[in-house]
Amino acid sequence: MTEPDLHVMDELFQRPALLSAYRWFRMLRLRSPKFLWLIAVVIPAMVTIVLERFVPLPVSWLVLLTPSVLFIGIIFSIAQACFLCLLIPILYLLIKEWYDPSAAAVAWQVAIWSLFHFGTCTALLAGWKTTTRRAAKIAERDALTGAGNSTSFFRIAKDAIKRCLAAGRPLSIAVMDCDGFKQFNDAHGHLAGDRFLQQLAQALQERLSPDDRLIRWGGDEFVILFPYCGADRSRPIVDFLRVGITTELKPFAGPVTFSWGLVSYDLPHGNAESLLKDADQLMYDAKRAGGNQICFRHVVGPKASPPPGEPT
């Protein structure tokens, strides 16, 4: 699963220990997938074969191998769980034909039963994972504009900071607020204001690259994350966005303009909240300076003391 799935799992179960265990197994999967397969599948299968002499087969089959199939489906993928559903009955038939050919008729019945049982478990698991992914997308999307929402910002920003630090690459963050949106809303009504925000989000998204992330923070305020984008690129991009959306939305919104606060870090420092606070402060500087402009700050190093932003 992806990180949004982890967020939904946390909300569903309210058990931090379960989420910590899941993340630990995912880490182990990345480092030693063969070892994880060994302890999850091979060892339970061998124990099942041994127990067959003392315990009725359906009982040991169900108790030991059903968790293995579910575990592989959760930690690895549904495709690998389906492969396991087919592999277990086939291996069982081969083993029975080898050791006890006289029990072939019973072996086929058990194999068909196990295929149906494990297949049903895998199908239910696949449905659960699909529902979880959809819930994650719904929970982290703004219902009006389709952009990310404030809930998703901290996860996205945390991931972007981690990736940029690991790669030694820059990160930029911009906060944008509409000038005169309240007057437009009061004059034309809330439905017109909603349509304007939808068109604004669409106009921004069309001008962003696939790596850039658009967030509607609330009301008429938007946040954009630019991973791997330094001061030399972020400033022209934001100016391009400002001019482009102003031109495109002028026939609809008239006098509404846009104030931007932009911070570019050679290496991001601090957490997502501190980055947002820096850009938000610059956005308010732009509004106090008259609006329809960009206040920009370039943070040279992780511990540099940035100069105050200057309106442009």
ZADO-1210 file (C-alpha; in nm, 4 decimals, padded with zeros to 6 digits):
<atoms>
<atom x="00.0000" y="00.0000" z="00.0000" code="MET" pos="1"/>
<atom x="00.0954" y="00.3612" z="-00.0357" code="THR" pos="2"/>
<atom x="00.1336" y="00.6228" z="00.2353" code="GLU" pos="3"/>
<atom x="-00.2291" y="00.7416" z="00.1986" code="PRO" pos="4"/>
<atom x="-00.3343" y="00.3824" z="00.2697" code="ASP" pos="5"/>
<atom x="-00.1336" y="00.3947" z="00.5923" code="LEU" pos="6"/>
<atom x="-00.3187" y="00.7102" z="00.6913" code="HIS" pos="7"/>
<atom x="-00.6552" y="00.5431" z="00.6309" code="VAL" pos="8"/>
<atom x="-00.5462" y="00.2308" z="00.8207" code="MET" pos="9"/>
<atom x="-00.4547" y="00.4506" z="01.1163" code="ASP" pos="10"/>
<atom x="-00.7976" y="00.6132" z="01.1032" code="GLU" pos="11"/>
<atom x="-00.9769" y="00.2776" z="01.0699" code="LEU" pos="12"/>
<atom x="-00.8023" y="00.0826" z="01.3413" code="PHE" pos="13"/>
<atom x="-00.6839" y="00.3566" z="01.5790" code="GLN" pos="14"/>
<atom x="-00.4020" y="00.1179" z="01.6727" code="ARG" pos="15"/>
<atom x="-00.0557" y="00.2742" z="01.6313" code="PRO" pos="16"/>
<atom x="00.1038" y="-00.0632" z="01.7123" code="ALA" pos="17"/>
<atom x="-00.0614" y="-00.2254" z="01.4087" code="LEU" pos="18"/>
<atom x="00.0549" y="00.0547" z="01.1829" code="LEU" pos="19"/>
<atom x="00.4092" y="00.0354" z="01.3223" code="SER" pos="20"/>
<atom x="00.4169" y="-00.3401" z="01.2612" code="ALA" pos="21"/>
<atom x="00.2912" y="-00.2905" z="00.9050" code="TYR" pos="22"/>
<atom x="00.5602" y="-00.0325" z="00.8302" code="ARG" pos="23"/>
<atom x="00.8248" y="-00.2618" z="00.9799" code="TRP" pos="24"/>
<atom x="00.7187" y="-00.5490" z="00.7527" code="PHE" pos="25"/>
<atom x="00.7195" y="-00.3155" z="00.4523" code="ARG" pos="26"/>
<atom x="01.0750" y="-00.2110" z="00.5360" code="MET" pos="27"/>
<atom x="01.1726" y="-00.5782" z="00.5687" code="LEU" pos="28"/>
<atom x="01.0090" y="-00.6486" z="00.2335" code="ARG" pos="29"/>
<atom x="01.2273" y="-00.3851" z="00.0676" code="LEU" pos="30"/>
<atom x="01.5456" y="-00.5134" z="00.2332" code="ARG" pos="31"/>
<atom x="01.4936" y="-00.8920" z="00.2364" code="SER" pos="32"/>
<atom x="01.1920" y="-01.0015" z="00.0301" code="PRO" pos="33"/>
<atom x="01.3144" y="-01.3622" z="00.0009" code="LYS" pos="34"/>
<atom x="01.3548" y="-01.3929" z="00.3762" code="PHE" pos="35"/>
<atom x="01.0048" y="-01.2534" z="00.4298" code="LEU" pos="36"/>
<atom x="00.8614" y="-01.5049" z="00.1837" code="TRP" pos="37"/>
<atom x="01.0455" y="-01.7811" z="00.3690" code="LEU" pos="38"/>
<atom x="00.9017" y="-01.7004" z="00.7101" code="ILE" pos="39"/>
<atom x="00.5566" y="-01.6150" z="00.5731" code="ALA" pos="40"/>
<atom x="00.5001" y="-01.9080" z="00.3339" code="VAL" pos="41"/>
<atom x="00.7650" y="-02.1782" z="00.3273" code="VAL" pos="42"/>
<atom x="00.7839" y="-02.2406" z="00.7019" code="ILE" pos="43"/>
<atom x="00.4015" y="-02.2556" z="00.7520" code="PRO" pos="44"/>
<atom x="00.3733" y="-02.4890" z="00.4502" code="ALA" pos="45"/>
<atom x="00.6375" y="-02.7242" z="00.5906" code="MET" pos="46"/>
<atom x="00.4686" y="-02.7245" z="00.9311" code="VAL" pos="47"/>
<atom x="00.1375" y="-02.8020" z="00.7599" code="THR" pos="48"/>
<atom x="00.2871" y="-03.1042" z="00.5850" code="ILE" pos="49"/>
<atom x="00.4233" y="-03.2336" z="00.9145" code="VAL" pos="50"/>
<atom x="00.0950" y="-03.1728" z="01.1016" code="LEU" pos="51"/>
<atom x="-00.1004" y="-03.3585" z="00.8354" code="GLU" pos="52"/>
<atom x="-00.0044" y="-03.6838" z="01.0089" code="ARG" pos="53"/>
<atom x="-00.1605" y="-03.5749" z="01.3387" code="PHE" pos="54"/>
<atom x="-00.4276" y="-03.3134" z="01.2611" code="VAL" pos="55"/>
<atom x="-00.7105" y="-03.3277" z="01.0024" code="PRO" pos="56"/>
<atom x="-00.5741" y="-03.1544" z="00.6955" code="LEU" pos="57"/>
<atom x="-00.8451" y="-02.8857" z="00.6472" code="PRO" pos="58"/>
<atom x="-00.7794" y="-02.7609" z="01.0021" code="VAL" pos="59"/>
<atom x="-00.4018" y="-02.7217" z="00.9657" code="SER" pos="60"/>
<atom x="-00.4444" y="-02.5928" z="00.6103" code="TRP" pos="61"/>
<atom x="-00.6830" y="-02.3203" z="00.7272" code="LEU" pos="62"/>
<atom x="-00.5028" y="-02.2232" z="01.0481" code="VAL" pos="63"/>
<atom x="-00.1521" y="-02.1971" z="00.9025" code="LEU" pos="64"/>
<atom x="-00.1818" y="-02.1105" z="00.5342" code="LEU" pos="65"/>
<atom x="-00.4747" y="-01.8669" z="00.5268" code="THR" pos="66"/>
<atom x="-00.2756" y="-01.6071" z="00.7280" code="PRO" pos="67"/>
<atom x="00.0158" y="-01.6649" z="00.4894" code="SER" pos="68"/>
<atom x="-00.1981" y="-01.5832" z="00.1849" code="VAL" pos="69"/>
<atom x="-00.3450" y="-01.2749" z="00.3530" code="LEU" pos="70"/>
<atom x="-00.0012" y="-01.1607" z="00.4713" code="PHE" pos="71"/>
<atom x="00.1452" y="-01.1856" z="00.1194" code="ILE" pos="72"/>
<atom x="-00.1554" y="-00.9999" z="-00.0219" code="GLY" pos="73"/>
<atom x="-00.1145" y="-00.7131" z="00.2265" code="ILE" pos="74"/>
<atom x="00.2632" y="-00.6779" z="00.2396" code="ILE" pos="75"/>
<atom x="00.3485" y="-00.7694" z="-00.1208" code="PHE" pos="76"/>
<atom x="00.0594" y="-00.7590" z="-00.3685" code="SER" pos="77"/>
<atom x="-00.2718" y="-00.9185" z="-00.4614" code="ILE" pos="78"/>
<atom x="-00.1083" y="-01.0674" z="-00.7714" code="ALA" pos="79"/>
<atom x="00.1412" y="-01.2580" z="-00.5571" code="GLN" pos="80"/>
<atom x="-00.1387" y="-01.3732" z="-00.3269" code="ALA" pos="81"/>
<atom x="-00.3264" y="-01.5075" z="-00.6306" code="CYS" pos="82"/>
<atom x="-00.0096" y="-01.6874" z="-00.7395" code="PHE" pos="83"/>
<atom x="00.0095" y="-01.8421" z="-00.3941" code="LEU" pos="84"/>
<atom x="-00.3564" y="-01.9490" z="-00.4152" code="CYS" pos="85"/>
<atom x="-00.2718" y="-02.1517" z="-00.7263" code="LEU" pos="86"/>
<atom x="00.0662" y="-02.2729" z="-00.6037" code="LEU" pos="87"/>
<atom x="-00.0528" y="-02.4242" z="-00.2742" code="ILE" pos="88"/>
<atom x="-00.3088" y="-02.6701" z="-00.4229" code="PRO" pos="89"/>
<atom x="-00.0680" y="-02.7695" z="-00.7019" code="ILE" pos="90"/>
<atom x="00.2153" y="-02.8409" z="-00.4580" code="LEU" pos="91"/>
<atom x="-00.0234" y="-03.0314" z="-00.2358" code="TYR" pos="92"/>
<atom x="-00.1364" y="-03.2531" z="-00.5252" code="LEU" pos="93"/>
<atom x="00.2236" y="-03.3209" z="-00.6257" code="LEU" pos="94"/>
<atom x="00.3198" y="-03.4125" z="-00.2694" code="ILE" pos="95"/>
<atom x="00.0206" y="-03.6435" z="-00.2248" code="LYS" pos="96"/>
<atom x="00.0832" y="-03.8126" z="-00.5604" code="GLU" pos="97"/>
<atom x="00.4414" y="-03.8693" z="-00.4540" code="TRP" pos="98"/>
<atom x="00.3833" y="-03.9988" z="-00.1022" code="TYR" pos="99"/>
<atom x="00.0348" y="-04.1506" z="-00.1186" code="ASP" pos="100"/>
<atom x="-00.0993" y="-04.2162" z="-00.4724" code="PRO" pos="101"/>
<atom x="-00.3908" y="-04.4133" z="-00.3280" code="SER" pos="102"/>
<atom x="-00.5378" y="-04.0932" z="-00.1807" code="ALA" pos="103"/>
<atom x="-00.5519" y="-03.9106" z="-00.5141" code="ALA" pos="104"/>
<atom x="-00.9326" y="-03.8735" z="-00.5125" code="ALA" pos="105"/>
<atom x="-00.9352" y="-03.7164" z="-00.1671" code="VAL" pos="106"/>
<atom x="-00.6355" y="-03.5018" z="-00.2579" code="ALA" pos="107"/>
<atom x="-00.8201" y="-03.3536" z="-00.5553" code="TRP" pos="108"/>
<atom x="-01.1202" y="-03.2693" z="-00.3383" code="GLN" pos="109"/>
<atom x="-00.9022" y="-03.0964" z="-00.0801" code="VAL" pos="110"/>
<atom x="-00.7111" y="-02.9114" z="-00.3526" code="ALA" pos="111"/>
<atom x="-01.0311" y="-02.7803" z="-00.5105" code="ILE" pos="112"/>
<atom x="-01.1680" y="-02.6818" z="-00.1696" code="TRP" pos="113"/>
<atom x="-00.8462" y="-02.5002" z="-00.0787" code="SER" pos="114"/>
<atom x="-00.8386" y="-02.3205" z="-00.4147" code="LEU" pos="115"/>
<atom x="-01.1923" y="-02.1939" z="-00.3552" code="PHE" pos="116"/>
<atom x="-01.1163" y="-02.0978" z="00.0062" code="HIS" pos="117"/>
<atom x="-00.7889" y="-01.9147" z="-00.0611" code="PHE" pos="118"/>
<atom x="-00.9334" y="-01.7519" z="-00.3729" code="GLY" pos="119"/>
<atom x="-01.2272" y="-01.6171" z="-00.1718" code="THR" pos="120"/>
<atom x="-00.9930" y="-01.4790" z="00.0955" code="CYS" pos="121"/>
<atom x="-00.7788" y="-01.3105" z="-00.1707" code="THR" pos="122"/>
<atom x="-01.0823" y="-01.1613" z="-00.3455" code="ALA" pos="123"/>
<atom x="-01.2090" y="-01.0167" z="-00.0168" code="LEU" pos="124"/>
<atom x="-00.8626" y="-00.8772" z="00.0564" code="LEU" pos="125"/>
<atom x="-00.8425" y="-00.7209" z="-00.2905" code="ALA" pos="126"/>
<atom x="-01.1787" y="-00.5524" z="-00.2344" code="GLY" pos="127"/>
<atom x="-01.0641" y="-00.4212" z="00.1024" code="TRP" pos="128"/>
<atom x="-00.7419" y="-00.2780" z="-00.0410" code="LYS" pos="129"/>
<atom x="-00.9314" y="-00.1127" z="-00.3269" code="THR" pos="130"/>
<atom x="-01.1763" y="00.0427" z="-00.0830" code="THR" pos="131"/>
<atom x="-00.8875" y="00.1617" z="00.1330" code="THR" pos="132"/>
<atom x="-00.7179" y="00.3307" z="-00.1630" code="ARG" pos="133"/>
<atom x="-01.0410" y="00.5010" z="-00.2667" code="ARG" pos="134"/>
<atom x="-01.1013" y="00.6177" z="00.0884" code="ALA" pos="135"/>
<atom x="-00.7475" y="00.7567" z="00.0988" code="ALA" pos="136"/>
<atom x="-00.8019" y="00.9522" z="-00.2218" code="LYS" pos="137"/>
<atom x="-01.1362" y="01.0884" z="-00.1017" code="ILE" pos="138"/>
<atom x="-00.9951" y="01.1829" z="00.2378" code="ALA" pos="139"/>
<atom x="-00.7074" y="01.3767" z="00.0840" code="GLU" pos="140"/>
<atom x="-00.8900" y="01.5543" z="-00.1995" code="ARG" pos="141"/>
<atom x="-01.0690" y="01.8867" z="-00.1839" code="ASP" pos="142"/>
<atom x="-01.4284" y="01.8127" z="-00.2823" code="ALA" pos="143"/>
<atom x="-01.4781" y="02.1405" z="-00.4703" code="LEU" pos="144"/>
<atom x="-01.1609" y="02.1740" z="-00.6771" code="THR" pos="145"/>
<atom x="-01.0126" y="01.8237" z="-00.6855" code="GLY" pos="146"/>
<atom x="-00.6800" y="01.9537" z="-00.5557" code="ALA" pos="147"/>
<atom x="-00.5186" y="01.8106" z="-00.2454" code="GLY" pos="148"/>
<atom x="-00.6549" y="01.9386" z="00.0840" code="ASN" pos="149"/>
<atom x="-00.4934" y="02.0560" z="00.4053" code="SER" pos="150"/>
<atom x="-00.5062" y="01.7001" z="00.5424" code="THR" pos="151"/>
<atom x="-00.2841" y="01.5742" z="00.2626" code="SER" pos="152"/>
<atom x="-00.0414" y="01.8668" z="00.2738" code="PHE" pos="153"/>
<atom x="00.1640" y="01.7476" z="00.5697" code="PHE" pos="154"/>
<atom x="00.2055" y="01.3970" z="00.4294" code="ARG" pos="155"/>
<atom x="00.2996" y="01.5284" z="00.0840" code="ILE" pos="156"/>
<atom x="00.5346" y="01.7934" z="00.2238" code="ALA" pos="157"/>
<atom x="00.7001" y="01.5456" z="00.4603" code="LYS" pos="158"/>
<atom x="00.7627" y="01.3078" z="00.1713" code="ASP" pos="159"/>
<atom x="00.8951" y="01.5893" z="-00.0505" code="ALA" pos="160"/>
<atom x="01.1335" y="01.7118" z="00.2222" code="ILE" pos="161"/>
<atom x="01.2619" y="01.3585" z="00.2787" code="LYS" pos="162"/>
<atom x="01.3208" y="01.2975" z="-00.0932" code="ARG" pos="163"/>
<atom x="01.4924" y="01.6319" z="-00.1511" code="CYS" pos="164"/>
<atom x="01.7204" y="01.5868" z="00.1505" code="LEU" pos="165"/>
<atom x="01.8108" y="01.2328" z="00.0431" code="ALA" pos="166"/>
<atom x="01.8938" y="01.3503" z="-00.3095" code="ALA" pos="167"/>
<atom x="02.0600" y="01.6762" z="-00.2004" code="GLY" pos="168"/>
<atom x="01.8153" y="01.8685" z="-00.4184" code="ARG" pos="169"/>
<atom x="01.6306" y="02.1994" z="-00.3636" code="PRO" pos="170"/>
<atom x="01.2662" y="02.2448" z="-00.2707" code="LEU" pos="171"/>
<atom x="01.0350" y="02.5401" z="-00.3253" code="SER" pos="172"/>
<atom x="00.6962" y="02.6155" z="-00.1745" code="ILE" pos="173"/>
<atom x="00.4481" y="02.8821" z="-00.2819" code="ALA" pos="174"/>
<atom x="00.1345" y="03.0133" z="-00.1132" code="VAL" pos="175"/>
<atom x="-00.1208" y="03.2010" z="-00.3230" code="MET" pos="176"/>
<atom x="-00.4210" y="03.4039" z="-00.2113" code="ASP" pos="177"/>
<atom x="-00.6799" y="03.5852" z="-00.4218" code="CYS" pos="178"/>
<atom x="-00.7019" y="03.9647" z="-00.3998" code="ASP" pos="179"/>
<atom x="-01.0616" y="04.0879" z="-00.4022" code="GLY" pos="180"/>
<atom x="-01.2235" y="03.7434" z="-00.3925" code="PHE" pos="181"/>
<atom x="-01.4548" y="03.8380" z="-00.1054" code="LYS" pos="182"/>
<atom x="-01.5922" y="04.1326" z="-00.3012" code="GLN" pos="183"/>
<atom x="-01.6415" y="03.9088" z="-00.6060" code="PHE" pos="184"/>
<atom x="-01.8174" y="03.6502" z="-00.3896" code="ASN" pos="185"/>
<atom x="-02.0444" y="03.9111" z="-00.2320" code="ASP" pos="186"/>
<atom x="-02.1302" y="04.0650" z="-00.5689" code="ALA" pos="187"/>
<atom x="-02.1938" y="03.7458" z="-00.7672" code="HIS" pos="188"/>
<atom x="-02.2904" y="03.4910" z="-00.5035" code="GLY" pos="189"/>
<atom x="-02.1307" y="03.1817" z="-00.3595" code="HIS" pos="190"/>
<atom x="-02.2076" y="02.9608" z="-00.6591" code="LEU" pos="191"/>
<atom x="-02.0111" y="03.1950" z="-00.8847" code="ALA" pos="192"/>
<atom x="-01.7332" y="03.1970" z="-00.6258" code="GLY" pos="193"/>
<atom x="-01.7242" y="02.8173" z="-00.6272" code="ASP" pos="194"/>
<atom x="-01.7054" y="02.8102" z="-01.0083" code="ARG" pos="195"/>
<atom x="-01.4215" y="03.0616" z="-00.9948" code="PHE" pos="196"/>
<atom x="-01.2253" y="02.8437" z="-00.7488" code="LEU" pos="197"/>
<atom x="-01.2827" y="02.5397" z="-00.9700" code="GLN" pos="198"/>
<atom x="-01.1556" y="02.7250" z="-01.2777" code="GLN" pos="199"/>
<atom x="-00.8625" y="02.8622" z="-01.0789" code="LEU" pos="200"/>
<atom x="-00.7556" y="02.5149" z="-00.9603" code="ALA" pos="201"/>
<atom x="-00.7894" y="02.3782" z="-01.3131" code="GLN" pos="202"/>
<atom x="-00.5878" y="02.6655" z="-01.4605" code="ALA" pos="203"/>
<atom x="-00.3109" y="02.6107" z="-01.2055" code="LEU" pos="204"/>
<atom x="-00.3053" y="02.2338" z="-01.2505" code="GLN" pos="205"/>
<atom x="-00.2785" y="02.2646" z="-01.6287" code="GLU" pos="206"/>
<atom x="00.0349" y="02.4771" z="-01.5897" code="ARG" pos="207"/>
<atom x="00.2098" y="02.2567" z="-01.3345" code="LEU" pos="208"/>
<atom x="00.4406" y="01.9645" z="-01.4025" code="SER" pos="209"/>
<atom x="00.3497" y="01.6109" z="-01.2839" code="PRO" pos="210"/>
<atom x="00.5958" y="01.6421" z="-00.9917" code="ASP" pos="211"/>
<atom x="00.4398" y="01.9623" z="-00.8577" code="ASP" pos="212"/>
<atom x="00.1620" y="01.9257" z="-00.6001" code="ARG" pos="213"/>
<atom x="-00.1341" y="02.1617" z="-00.5758" code="LEU" pos="214"/>
<atom x="-00.3105" y="02.1965" z="-00.2387" code="ILE" pos="215"/>
<atom x="-00.6182" y="02.3994" z="-00.1557" code="ARG" pos="216"/>
<atom x="-00.5409" y="02.5141" z="00.1949" code="TRP" pos="217"/>
<atom x="-00.8810" y="02.6696" z="00.2545" code="GLY" pos="218"/>
<atom x="-01.1092" y="02.9364" z="00.1144" code="GLY" pos="219"/>
<atom x="-00.9273" y="03.1054" z="-00.1733" code="ASP" pos="220"/>
<atom x="-00.5767" y="03.0097" z="-00.0560" code="GLU" pos="221"/>
<atom x="-00.3678" y="02.7529" z="-00.2419" code="PHE" pos="222"/>
<atom x="-00.0285" y="02.5963" z="-00.1691" code="VAL" pos="223"/>
<atom x="00.2069" y="02.4531" z="-00.4334" code="ILE" pos="224"/>
<atom x="00.5064" y="02.2311" z="-00.3634" code="LEU" pos="225"/>
<atom x="00.7881" y="02.2240" z="-00.6183" code="PHE" pos="226"/>
<atom x="01.0193" y="01.9283" z="-00.5389" code="PRO" pos="227"/>
<atom x="01.3681" y="01.9421" z="-00.6959" code="TYR" pos="228"/>
<atom x="01.3009" y="02.3018" z="-00.8014" code="CYS" pos="229"/>
<atom x="01.5459" y="02.5729" z="-00.6952" code="GLY" pos="230"/>
<atom x="01.5406" y="02.9514" z="-00.6957" code="ALA" pos="231"/>
<atom x="01.6500" y="02.9764" z="-01.0595" code="ASP" pos="232"/>
<atom x="01.3429" y="02.7846" z="-01.1775" code="ARG" pos="233"/>
<atom x="01.0750" y="02.8468" z="-00.9155" code="SER" pos="234"/>
<atom x="01.0647" y="03.2258" z="-00.9549" code="ARG" pos="235"/>
<atom x="00.9970" y="03.2181" z="-01.3338" code="PRO" pos="236"/>
<atom x="00.7447" y="02.9351" z="-01.2881" code="ILE" pos="237"/>
<atom x="00.5427" y="03.1238" z="-01.0286" code="VAL" pos="238"/>
<atom x="00.5525" y="03.4423" z="-01.2375" code="ASP" pos="239"/>
<atom x="00.4303" y="03.2361" z="-01.5345" code="PHE" pos="240"/>
<atom x="00.1477" y="03.0996" z="-01.3192" code="LEU" pos="241"/>
<atom x="00.0490" y="03.4438" z="-01.1914" code="ARG" pos="242"/>
<atom x="00.0333" y="03.6022" z="-01.5356" code="VAL" pos="243"/>
<atom x="-00.1314" y="03.2989" z="-01.6935" code="GLY" pos="244"/>
<atom x="-00.4174" y="03.2564" z="-01.4478" code="ILE" pos="245"/>
<atom x="-00.4772" y="03.6327" z="-01.4298" code="THR" pos="246"/>
<atom x="-00.5163" y="03.6469" z="-01.8072" code="THR" pos="247"/>
<atom x="-00.7281" y="03.3328" z="-01.8296" code="GLU" pos="248"/>
<atom x="-00.9664" y="03.4186" z="-01.5456" code="LEU" pos="249"/>
<atom x="-01.0015" y="03.7931" z="-01.6109" code="LYS" pos="250"/>
<atom x="-01.3117" y="03.7546" z="-01.8339" code="PRO" pos="251"/>
<atom x="-01.4820" y="03.5600" z="-01.5563" code="PHE" pos="252"/>
<atom x="-01.3484" y="03.7189" z="-01.2375" code="ALA" pos="253"/>
<atom x="-01.2719" y="04.0728" z="-01.3525" code="GLY" pos="254"/>
<atom x="-01.0657" y="04.2598" z="-01.0931" code="PRO" pos="255"/>
<atom x="-00.9581" y="03.9528" z="-00.8914" code="VAL" pos="256"/>
<atom x="-00.5773" y="03.9271" z="-00.8798" code="THR" pos="257"/>
<atom x="-00.3326" y="03.7019" z="-00.6976" code="PHE" pos="258"/>
<atom x="-00.0700" y="03.7530" z="-00.4282" code="SER" pos="259"/>
<atom x="00.2106" y="03.4999" z="-00.3951" code="TRP" pos="260"/>
<atom x="00.4619" y="03.4097" z="-00.1307" code="GLY" pos="261"/>
<atom x="00.7470" y="03.1923" z="-00.2563" code="LEU" pos="262"/>
<atom x="01.0381" y="03.0372" z="-00.0666" code="VAL" pos="263"/>
<atom x="01.3138" y="02.8340" z="-00.2350" code="SER" pos="264"/>
<atom x="01.5470" y="02.6219" z="-00.0247" code="TYR" pos="265"/>
<atom x="01.8754" y="02.4937" z="-00.1566" code="ASP" pos="266"/>
<atom x="01.8198" y="02.2192" z="00.1005" code="LEU" pos="267"/>
<atom x="01.4884" y="02.2125" z="00.2874" code="PRO" pos="268"/>
<atom x="01.5185" y="02.2536" z="00.6621" code="HIS" pos="269"/>
<atom x="01.2605" y="02.2274" z="00.9330" code="GLY" pos="270"/>
<atom x="00.9280" y="02.0524" z="00.9020" code="ASN" pos="271"/>
<atom x="00.6309" y="02.1034" z="00.6728" code="ALA" pos="272"/>
<atom x="00.4694" y="02.3494" z="00.9117" code="GLU" pos="273"/>
<atom x="00.7736" y="02.5779" z="00.9213" code="SER" pos="274"/>
<atom x="00.8044" y="02.5773" z="00.5407" code="LEU" pos="275"/>
<atom x="00.4385" y="02.6686" z="00.5066" code="LEU" pos="276"/>
<atom x="00.4733" y="02.9439" z="00.7666" code="LYS" pos="277"/>
<atom x="00.7645" y="03.1015" z="00.5754" code="ASP" pos="278"/>
<atom x="00.5754" y="03.1093" z="00.2451" code="ALA" pos="279"/>
<atom x="00.2516" y="03.2227" z="00.4115" code="ASP" pos="280"/>
<atom x="00.4273" y="03.5181" z="00.5727" code="GLN" pos="281"/>
<atom x="00.5660" y="03.6251" z="00.2349" code="LEU" pos="282"/>
<atom x="00.2192" y="03.5982" z="00.0812" code="MET" pos="283"/>
<atom x="00.0852" y="03.8411" z="00.3440" code="TYR" pos="284"/>
<atom x="00.3794" y="04.0721" z="00.2692" code="ASP" pos="285"/>
<atom x="00.2699" y="04.0719" z="-00.0961" code="ALA" pos="286"/>
<atom x="-00.0895" y="04.1554" z="00.0001" code="LYS" pos="287"/>
<atom x="00.0214" y="04.4379" z="00.2300" code="ARG" pos="288"/>
<atom x="00.2328" y="04.5767" z="-00.0537" code="ALA" pos="289"/>
<atom x="-00.0767" y="04.6110" z="-00.2731" code="GLY" pos="290"/>
<atom x="-00.1339" y="04.2590" z="-00.4035" code="GLY" pos="291"/>
<atom x="-00.0982" y="04.1113" z="-00.7533" code="ASN" pos="292"/>
<atom x="00.2709" y="04.0407" z="-00.6998" code="GLN" pos="293"/>
<atom x="00.5234" y="03.7889" z="-00.5718" code="ILE" pos="294"/>
<atom x="00.7296" y="03.8099" z="-00.2534" code="CYS" pos="295"/>
<atom x="01.0270" y="03.5805" z="-00.2924" code="PHE" pos="296"/>
<atom x="01.2940" y="03.4484" z="-00.0570" code="ARG" pos="297"/>
<atom x="01.5905" y="03.2280" z="-00.1396" code="HIS" pos="298"/>
<atom x="01.7292" y="03.0290" z="00.1538" code="VAL" pos="299"/>
<atom x="02.0860" y="02.9504" z="00.0558" code="VAL" pos="300"/>
<atom x="02.1584" y="02.6778" z="00.3126" code="GLY" pos="301"/>
<atom x="01.9737" y="02.4768" z="00.5742" code="PRO" pos="302"/>
<atom x="02.0888" y="02.7126" z="00.8508" code="LYS" pos="303"/>
<atom x="02.1002" y="03.0410" z="00.6606" code="ALA" pos="304"/>
<atom x="01.9179" y="03.3459" z="00.7904" code="SER" pos="305"/>
<atom x="01.7072" y="03.4535" z="00.4927" code="PRO" pos="306"/>
<atom x="01.6655" y="03.8226" z="00.4156" code="PRO" pos="307"/>
<atom x="01.3144" y="03.9725" z="00.4138" code="PRO" pos="308"/>
<atom x="01.1221" y="03.9245" z="00.0917" code="GLY" pos="309"/>
<atom x="01.0931" y="04.2084" z="-00.1528" code="GLU" pos="310"/>
<atom x="00.7776" y="04.2626" z="-00.3639" code="PRO" pos="311"/>
<atom x="00.8213" y="04.2319" z="-00.7400" code="THR" pos="312"/>
</atoms>
